């Protein structure tokens, strides 16, 4: 029986793909260390995205099985750890203090459930072990205060900076905290972008791995200005399978590409309708539109979500699905989408933070 070598271990690992990056452990750079002692092998894998202890244990078991399929390996010990880094942003923009990565959640048009997806994405990232926050960038129709069940006004310790509101483990900021619920925002574009810039930069975000920005719908001047001023690590496009929604979603995707913001993938919302009485599932808005758009635009399909009355009721009640029903099938879908989005982001180049700590380890 031939001796085990590190090259042989790497050869065995080459066949193991990370489902959330769609790359092999070798290609994604997730193999941190390999140790060989006779017929015993130890492997350390560092994921660049948050993942729950249960998921990491299951992934470690898969890797162990792949290694022990070789008769020369009597025992393989595998550890899988999440380490979240700061990734590059567009142009010469600098990451925000207290925020490693900003993920913009956008859609080409309203009515596709973008805000609901955004808040559940942030909650799912937190459930997987990350520090997450939400910035409600929809000045004309802020919905995050209602969806997260937050009332009141944020505190300002010095009259210049703002302490974010919190609930469900998220740090949150929205214009909705600063104006009355019935106050119409009759502002022109420059005022809106100035207000959003102030909300973003004046908020004292604390140690966030991910700040999810709920972008306003559309692809106009406001969205363009935001993508030029806000240091975005990656964007997620939300659409429904309907052809008209897909047309506008494609415009949103192209807008991010024009300003060199990586599009992490597409989330297809309302992919099917689930009857609350009998459980029958039906494609009422068309079928497979998100997957076709992903293939045509050469971006990943991060996942699909149903049109389910539970999602609407829970968000309207200030307790979104991932927080309200953490063990439900719907929450599991959101959490898989969160790992997929963060996994794709982990493949992007890291920001050069020489002399500045930029790694956070997510332990069991």
C-alpha positions in Angstrom: 0.0 0.0 0.0 1.5 3.3 -1.1 2.1 6.1 1.5 -0.3 8.9 1.8 1.0 12.3 0.5 -0.3 15.8 0.6 -0.7 15.8 -3.2 -2.8 12.7 -2.9 -5.0 14.4 -0.3 -5.4 17.4 -2.6 -6.3 15.1 -5.5 -9.1 13.5 -3.4 -10.3 17.0 -2.3 -10.4 18.2 -5.9 -13.6 16.1 -6.4 -15.4 17.9 -3.6 -17.4 20.9 -4.5 -18.7 23.6 -2.2 -22.4 23.8 -3.1 -22.5 27.5 -2.1 -19.6 28.7 -4.3 -20.1 26.0 -7.0 -16.3 25.6 -6.9 -14.0 22.9 -5.7 -12.3 23.3 -2.4 -9.1 23.8 -4.2 -10.3 26.3 -6.7 -12.1 28.4 -4.1 -9.1 28.5 -1.8 -11.0 27.0 1.1 -8.3 24.4 2.0 -6.3 26.1 4.7 -4.1 23.3 5.9 -3.3 19.6 5.3 -1.5 17.4 7.7 -0.3 13.8 7.0 0.9 11.4 9.6 1.4 7.9 8.2 -2.1 6.7 7.2 -3.8 9.5 9.2 -4.9 12.8 7.6 -6.0 16.1 9.0 -7.6 18.9 6.9 -8.6 22.4 7.9 -11.2 24.1 5.6 -12.0 27.8 5.9 -15.2 28.9 4.4 -15.4 32.5 3.4 -19.1 32.8 4.3 -21.3 32.2 7.4 -22.7 28.7 7.9 -24.4 27.1 10.9 -22.6 24.6 13.0 -24.9 21.9 11.8 -24.2 22.7 8.1 -20.5 22.8 8.7 -20.5 19.4 10.5 -22.4 17.9 7.6 -20.0 19.3 5.1 -17.0 18.1 7.1 -18.6 14.6 7.1 -18.8 14.7 3.3 -15.1 15.7 3.0 -14.1 13.0 5.5 -16.0 10.4 3.5 -14.2 11.5 0.3 -10.8 11.2 1.9 -11.5 7.8 3.6 -12.6 6.4 0.2 -8.9 5.9 -0.4 -7.8 2.6 1.2 -4.5 4.2 2.1 -6.2 6.6 4.5 -7.2 4.9 7.8 -8.5 8.0 9.4 -9.3 11.5 8.3 -10.1 14.4 10.7 -11.8 17.4 9.1 -12.6 20.8 10.6 -14.7 23.4 8.8 -14.7 27.0 10.0 -16.3 30.2 8.7 -14.1 33.3 8.3 -15.7 36.4 6.9 -13.4 38.9 5.2 -13.8 42.4 3.8 -14.2 42.3 0.0 -13.4 44.9 -2.6 -16.0 47.5 -3.6 -16.4 49.5 -6.8 -14.1 52.2 -8.0 -12.0 54.0 -5.3 -14.7 53.9 -2.7 -13.7 52.8 0.8 -15.7 50.4 3.0 -17.8 52.0 5.7 -16.5 52.0 9.3 -18.0 49.1 11.2 -19.2 47.4 8.0 -17.2 44.7 6.2 -19.5 44.1 3.2 -22.6 45.8 1.8 -25.0 43.7 -0.2 -27.5 45.6 -2.3 -30.9 43.9 -2.8 -32.5 45.4 -5.9 -35.3 44.9 -8.4 -36.1 46.7 -11.6 -39.7 47.3 -10.5 -41.8 47.4 -7.4 -44.2 44.7 -6.3 -41.9 41.7 -6.5 -41.4 41.3 -2.7 -37.9 42.8 -2.7 -38.1 44.3 0.8 -39.4 41.1 2.3 -36.6 39.2 0.6 -34.1 41.7 1.9 -35.1 41.6 5.5 -35.3 37.8 5.5 -31.9 37.6 3.8 -30.4 39.7 6.6 -32.1 37.5 9.2 -30.8 34.4 7.5 -27.2 35.6 7.4 -27.5 36.3 11.1 -29.0 32.8 11.7 -26.0 31.3 9.9 -23.7 33.1 12.4 -22.9 36.5 10.8 -23.4 40.0 12.3 -25.9 41.5 10.0 -27.8 44.8 9.5 -30.4 46.4 7.2 -30.4 49.8 5.6 -33.8 50.8 4.3 -32.9 52.8 1.2 -36.4 53.3 0.0 -37.0 56.9 1.0 -40.4 57.1 -0.6 -41.8 53.9 0.8 -39.8 52.7 3.8 -41.1 49.4 5.0 -38.4 47.9 7.2 -39.6 49.6 10.5 -43.0 47.8 10.0 -41.5 44.5 8.9 -39.1 44.4 11.8 -41.6 45.6 14.4 -39.5 48.6 15.4 -41.0 51.8 16.7 -39.6 55.0 18.1 -36.7 57.3 17.0 -33.0 56.4 17.1 -30.7 58.1 19.6 -28.0 60.5 18.6 -25.3 60.8 21.3 -23.6 63.9 19.8 -26.2 65.4 17.4 -24.2 64.2 14.4 -24.2 60.4 14.5 -27.1 58.0 14.9 -27.3 54.7 16.9 -29.1 52.1 14.7 -32.3 50.6 16.0 -32.2 46.9 16.7 -34.6 43.9 16.7 -34.4 40.2 16.0 -30.6 40.6 16.3 -30.3 43.0 13.4 -29.0 46.6 13.3 -31.4 48.7 11.3 -31.7 52.2 9.9 -34.5 53.7 7.9 -35.9 57.2 7.1 -39.1 55.7 8.5 -37.6 56.1 12.0 -37.2 59.9 11.5 -40.5 60.9 9.9 -44.1 60.1 10.7 -45.7 57.0 9.1 -48.2 59.3 7.2 -45.7 61.9 6.1 -45.2 61.9 2.3 -41.6 62.3 1.1 -42.1 64.8 -1.7 -38.3 65.2 -2.3 -36.5 65.4 -5.6 -33.6 63.0 -6.5 -30.7 65.1 -5.1 -32.4 65.4 -1.7 -33.1 61.7 -1.6 -29.5 60.7 -2.4 -28.2 63.2 0.1 -30.5 61.8 2.8 -29.5 58.3 2.1 -25.8 59.1 2.1 -26.3 60.7 5.5 -28.2 57.7 6.8 -25.5 55.4 5.7 -22.5 57.3 6.8 -23.9 58.9 10.0 -25.1 55.6 11.4 -22.8 54.0 13.9 -22.8 50.5 12.5 -21.0 48.1 14.9 -18.9 45.2 13.7 -21.2 44.2 10.8 -20.1 41.4 8.5 -22.9 42.2 6.1 -25.1 45.3 5.7 -28.1 44.4 3.5 -29.3 47.5 1.6 -33.0 47.4 0.6 -32.7 49.5 -2.6 -35.6 51.5 -4.0 -37.3 50.0 -7.0 -36.3 51.1 -10.5 -33.2 52.0 -12.4 -33.3 55.8 -12.5 -31.0 58.6 -11.2 -31.5 57.7 -7.5 -30.3 54.1 -8.0 -27.4 55.1 -10.2 -26.2 57.7 -7.7 -26.5 55.2 -4.9 -24.4 52.7 -6.7 -21.8 55.3 -7.4 -21.6 56.6 -3.8 -22.3 53.5 -1.7 -19.3 51.0 -1.4 -21.1 47.9 -2.5 -19.4 44.5 -2.3 -22.1 42.7 -4.4 -25.7 42.9 -5.5 -28.6 40.5 -5.5 -31.5 40.9 -8.0 -35.0 39.9 -7.0 -37.6 39.1 -9.6 -40.7 37.1 -10.2 -41.1 34.6 -13.1 -43.4 37.0 -14.9 -41.9 38.3 -18.2 -42.5 41.9 -17.4 -40.8 41.6 -14.1 -37.9 39.9 -15.8 -37.5 42.7 -18.3 -37.1 45.2 -15.6 -34.9 43.0 -13.4 -32.5 42.6 -16.4 -32.2 46.4 -16.5 -31.4 46.4 -12.8 -28.7 43.8 -13.3 -27.1 45.7 -16.2 -27.1 48.9 -14.2 -24.9 47.2 -11.5 -22.6 45.8 -14.2 -22.1 49.4 -15.6 -20.8 50.6 -12.3 -18.6 47.5 -11.7 -20.6 46.0 -8.9 -20.6 42.2 -9.0 -24.0 40.6 -9.3 -24.0 37.7 -6.9 -27.1 36.2 -8.4 -30.8 36.2 -8.9 -33.6 35.3 -6.4 -36.9 34.3 -7.9 -39.7 35.3 -5.6 -43.3 34.1 -5.9 -42.0 31.3 -8.0 -45.1 29.2 -7.1 -48.3 29.8 -5.1 -48.9 27.4 -2.2 -52.6 27.0 -1.3 -53.1 27.6 2.4 -56.0 25.1 2.4 -54.8 22.1 0.5 -51.1 22.8 0.0 -51.3 22.6 -3.8 -48.4 24.3 -5.5 -49.0 26.2 -8.8 -46.9 28.4 -11.1 -49.3 31.4 -11.4 -46.7 33.9 -12.6 -45.0 31.6 -15.1 -42.3 29.0 -14.6 -38.5 29.0 -14.8 -38.1 32.7 -15.6 -35.5 33.4 -13.0 -33.4 30.4 -14.1 -33.6 31.5 -17.8 -32.5 35.0 -16.9 -29.6 33.7 -14.8 -28.4 31.6 -17.7 -28.8 34.4 -20.2 -27.0 36.9 -18.0 -24.4 34.3 -16.8 -25.0 34.8 -13.1 -26.0 32.3 -10.5 -29.5 31.4 -9.6 -29.4 31.8 -5.8 -32.8 30.2 -5.1 -36.5 30.5 -5.4 -39.3 31.3 -2.9 -43.0 30.6 -3.0 -45.9 33.0 -2.8 -47.0 31.9 0.7 -49.4 33.7 2.9 -47.2 32.9 5.9 -44.4 35.2 4.5 -46.8 38.1 4.1 -48.5 37.7 7.5 -45.2 37.4 9.4 -43.7 40.4 7.7 -46.8 42.5 8.2 -46.7 41.5 11.9 -43.2 42.7 12.4 -41.8 39.2 12.8 -40.4 38.1 9.4 -40.3 34.4 8.5 -36.7 33.5 9.4 -37.3 35.0 12.9 -40.9 33.9 13.4 -40.5 30.3 12.2 -36.7 29.5 12.3 -37.2 25.8 11.7 -39.8 26.1 8.9 -39.3 25.0 5.4 -39.5 28.7 4.3 -36.7 29.7 6.7 -34.5 26.9 5.5 -35.0 28.3 1.9 -33.9 31.8 3.0 -30.9 30.4 4.8 -29.8 28.4 1.8 -30.1 31.5 -0.3 -28.1 33.5 2.2 -25.3 30.9 2.1 -25.4 31.0 -1.7 -25.2 34.8 -1.8 -22.4 35.0 0.8 -20.6 32.1 -0.8 -20.5 33.8 -4.2 -19.3 37.0 -2.5 -16.5 35.0 -0.8 -15.0 34.3 -4.3 -14.6 38.0 -4.9 -11.2 39.6 -4.2 -10.6 40.7 -0.7 -10.0 44.3 0.2 -6.4 45.2 1.1 -6.7 46.0 4.8 -3.0 46.0 5.7 -2.7 46.6 9.4 -6.4 46.5 9.9 -8.1 43.3 11.3 -10.7 42.1 8.7 -11.4 38.5 9.6 -14.0 37.3 12.0 -14.2 33.6 12.9 -17.6 32.0 13.3 -17.2 29.2 15.9 -19.7 26.5 16.9 
